[in-house]
Amino acid sequence: MIKGRVIAKSICTFAMSLCLLTSSVTAMASDTSASVIRLEQITGTVKVTDSAGNPSQIIDKMRLNNEDNVNTFAKSYAYISLDASKAVKMDAKSEAHVKKNKKKYELVLESGNLIFDVSSPLQSSESMQIKTTNMTMGIRGTCAQVQKVSKNFTRICLLDGTLDVTVKDPDSGKSQSVVLNPGDAADCLTGEIYGGCTINVGKVVFGDLRGFALQHLLTHPDTCQRIYEQSGLDFRNLTQQQVNDRLSNDEVQNLAPASGVTSKDYNGNTTTGGG
């Protein structure tokens, strides 16, 4: 009788251990699911702070929490992933913060530049948005470079897929929307200096892409093939020398003062960066 009780107790203990192990494995699987945003890889100096401004210790594939802020410094880059098919690369001297609520993701570009590469369309239960101070875009299966030139000027270079873009003037409340197609480039302009709320659409050319974006394309031939098939833009024979030359040029531009830097929008108008 005693022997039977010992056996029964051993079986019960084993069952409880099995349940705990199963729960642990399930939790680990959940932690590596698409609901987790990770800082996959960094180059150079990158800083992560929480919503209260407290710095986080950076480790490989670290988990980014809601309202975390990511800063890259000179000659420094950050890769952020949602899963194997959804990646964002931040340029040098850029800042962004992440927001997430279950399977709803949002990346707010506060300054600088990023490229996102979503090779597989999001599921119906998922949503992903990229925002700046004057622009919001909804992403499904897309690759594009986004530049925050100033608080009133966001430039988008869409390489493949389609994008629903909404521009809103925070002062007047006026808004305008456009659907961008593969190969389209758009300047999203707001504020009195640009006449309220305007979207100028042109075509992407090789010179529009910064070095960090070209580096991403160089190491992702499948993305280059997809871009070529959809937009006709051909990065399939891109070389490391071309990337290095563009990175060097970008570094010179990054050393320029933030204000007073002029460029042309896609209607040929002169615009001033900064702010």
C-alpha positions in Angstrom: 0.0 0.0 0.0 2.8 2.4 0.9 4.6 1.4 -2.3 1.5 2.3 -4.3 1.3 5.7 -2.7 4.9 6.4 -3.4 4.4 5.5 -7.1 1.3 7.6 -7.3 3.2 10.6 -5.7 6.0 10.1 -8.2 3.6 10.1 -11.1 1.9 13.3 -9.8 5.3 15.0 -9.4 6.4 14.0 -12.9 3.1 15.4 -14.3 3.5 18.7 -12.5 7.1 19.0 -13.8 5.9 18.2 -17.4 3.2 20.9 -17.1 5.8 23.5 -15.9 8.1 22.5 -18.7 5.3 22.8 -21.3 4.4 26.3 -19.9 8.0 27.4 -20.1 8.3 26.2 -23.7 5.0 27.9 -24.7 6.2 31.2 -23.1 9.5 31.0 -25.0 7.7 30.4 -28.2 5.4 33.3 -27.5 8.4 35.5 -26.8 9.9 34.8 -30.2 6.7 35.4 -32.1 5.8 38.3 -34.4 4.4 40.2 -31.4 8.0 40.9 -30.2 10.0 43.8 -31.6 13.8 43.2 -31.3 16.9 45.2 -31.8 18.5 42.5 -33.9 21.9 44.1 -34.8 23.8 47.3 -34.3 26.9 48.8 -35.9 28.8 51.5 -34.0 27.1 53.4 -31.1 23.4 53.0 -30.5 21.4 54.1 -27.4 18.1 52.7 -26.2 16.1 54.4 -23.5 12.7 53.6 -22.0 9.7 55.9 -21.8 11.1 57.5 -18.7 14.4 58.2 -20.4 16.3 55.5 -18.6 19.1 53.9 -20.7 18.9 50.1 -21.3 21.9 47.8 -21.6 22.1 46.7 -25.2 22.5 42.9 -25.9 22.1 40.8 -29.0 18.5 40.5 -30.2 17.3 42.5 -27.2 13.6 43.0 -26.9 12.2 46.5 -27.4 9.3 47.5 -25.2 6.4 49.8 -25.9 7.6 53.5 -26.0 11.3 52.5 -26.1 13.5 55.1 -27.9 16.4 54.2 -30.3 19.1 56.6 -31.2 22.0 56.0 -33.6 25.1 58.2 -33.7 27.6 59.0 -36.4 28.6 56.0 -38.5 26.2 53.9 -36.5 23.2 51.8 -37.6 20.5 49.7 -36.0 18.4 46.8 -37.3 15.0 46.3 -35.8 12.9 43.3 -36.6 9.3 42.1 -36.0 10.0 38.7 -37.4 12.1 37.1 -40.2 10.0 38.9 -42.9 9.7 42.4 -41.4 12.8 44.5 -40.8 13.7 48.2 -40.3 17.2 49.6 -40.6 17.9 53.0 -39.1 20.5 55.3 -40.7 23.3 57.1 -38.8 22.3 60.0 -36.6 18.6 59.0 -36.5 16.1 58.6 -33.8 12.9 56.6 -33.6 10.6 55.2 -30.9 8.5 52.1 -31.0 4.9 51.5 -30.0 3.1 48.2 -29.9 -0.2 46.8 -28.8 -0.5 43.1 -29.3 -0.1 42.8 -33.1 -0.3 46.5 -33.9 3.1 48.0 -34.5 4.1 51.6 -34.9 7.5 53.2 -35.5 7.8 57.0 -35.2 10.8 58.5 -37.0 11.7 61.5 -34.9 14.8 62.4 -37.0 17.0 61.0 -39.7 16.3 58.2 -42.0 15.2 54.6 -42.2 14.5 51.8 -44.7 11.9 49.1 -44.0 11.7 45.8 -45.8 8.5 43.7 -45.4 8.9 40.8 -47.7 5.7 39.0 -46.7 2.3 40.7 -46.5 1.0 41.2 -42.9 -1.8 39.0 -41.7 -5.3 40.4 -41.4 -4.8 40.6 -37.6 -1.6 42.6 -37.9 -1.0 46.3 -38.7 2.2 48.2 -39.1 2.6 52.0 -39.4 5.6 54.3 -40.0 5.0 57.9 -38.8 6.8 61.3 -38.8 5.5 64.6 -37.4 3.5 65.2 -40.6 3.0 61.8 -42.3 1.5 58.3 -41.6 1.8 55.3 -43.8 0.2 51.9 -43.5 2.4 48.9 -44.5 1.6 45.5 -45.8 4.3 44.1 -48.0 6.6 46.9 -49.0 10.2 48.2 -49.2 10.8 51.9 -48.9 13.2 54.5 -47.7 11.8 57.3 -45.4 13.7 60.5 -44.7 12.6 63.1 -42.2 14.1 66.2 -43.8 12.4 68.6 -41.3 9.3 68.6 -39.1 7.3 69.8 -42.2 9.1 67.7 -44.9 9.1 63.9 -45.2 10.5 62.2 -48.3 9.4 58.7 -49.3 11.1 56.5 -51.9 8.9 53.4 -52.5 10.9 50.6 -54.1 8.2 47.9 -54.3 4.7 47.2 -53.1 2.1 49.9 -52.6 1.7 52.5 -49.8 -1.3 54.3 -48.4 0.2 57.7 -47.3 -1.7 60.4 -45.4 -0.1 63.8 -44.8 -1.6 66.1 -42.1 -0.7 69.7 -41.2 -0.6 69.7 -37.4 -1.4 73.5 -37.3 -4.3 73.8 -39.8 -5.6 70.2 -39.5 -5.7 69.9 -43.3 -4.9 66.5 -44.6 -4.2 64.8 -48.0 -3.8 61.1 -48.9 -2.2 59.3 -51.8 -1.6 55.7 -52.9 2.1 55.2 -54.0 3.0 52.6 -56.5 6.4 50.8 -57.0 9.1 53.3 -58.0 7.2 56.4 -56.8 8.9 59.0 -54.7 6.9 61.5 -52.7 7.6 64.7 -50.8 5.1 65.2 -48.0 5.0 69.0 -47.2 3.1 70.8 -44.6 3.1 74.2 -42.9 2.7 77.8 -44.2 6.1 77.6 -45.9 4.8 74.9 -48.2 1.3 76.3 -48.6 -0.5 74.2 -46.1 -0.6 70.5 -47.1 1.0 69.1 -50.3 2.2 65.8 -51.7 4.5 66.0 -54.7 5.0 62.7 -56.5 7.9 61.9 -58.8 10.0 58.8 -59.6 12.8 57.2 -57.6 16.3 57.5 -59.1 19.5 55.8 -57.9 20.8 59.1 -56.3 17.7 59.3 -54.0 18.9 56.3 -51.9 21.4 56.8 -49.1 24.3 54.6 -48.3 22.7 52.7 -45.4 19.8 51.8 -47.7 22.1 50.6 -50.5 24.0 48.5 -48.0 20.7 46.8 -47.0 19.9 46.1 -50.7 23.4 44.8 -51.3 23.0 42.1 -48.7 19.4 41.2 -49.7 19.4 40.0 -53.3 15.9 38.6 -53.0 14.7 42.2 -52.2 16.6 43.5 -55.2 15.0 41.0 -57.5 11.5 41.8 -56.1 12.2 45.5 -56.6 13.3 45.0 -60.2 10.2 42.9 -61.0 7.8 45.4 -59.6 9.4 48.8 -60.4 12.1 48.3 -62.9 14.7 49.8 -60.5 17.8 47.6 -60.9 20.0 47.2 -57.8 20.9 43.6 -58.7 24.5 44.5 -59.8 25.1 46.9 -56.9 28.7 46.8 -55.7 30.3 47.4 -52.3 32.3 50.3 -53.9 29.1 52.1 -54.9 27.8 51.6 -51.4 31.0 52.9 -49.8 31.1 55.9 -52.1 27.5 56.8 -51.1 28.2 56.3 -47.4 31.2 58.6 -47.6 29.0 61.2 -49.3 26.4 60.8 -46.6 28.9 61.4 -43.9 29.9 64.7 -45.5 26.2 65.7 -45.6 25.8 64.7 -41.9 28.5 67.1 -41.0 26.7 70.0 -42.6 24.6 72.3 -40.3 21.1 71.1 -39.7 19.5 74.3 -40.8 19.9 76.2 -44.0 20.5 73.0 -46.1 18.5 73.3 -49.3 17.3 70.6 -51.7 14.8 70.2 -54.5 11.4 68.6 -54.0 9.9 66.4 -56.7 8.3 69.4 -58.4 11.6 71.1 -58.6 11.0 73.7 -55.9 13.8 74.6 -53.5 13.2 73.4 -49.9 15.0 74.1 -46.7 15.8 71.4 -44.2 16.3 71.7 -40.4 13.9 71.7 -37.5 
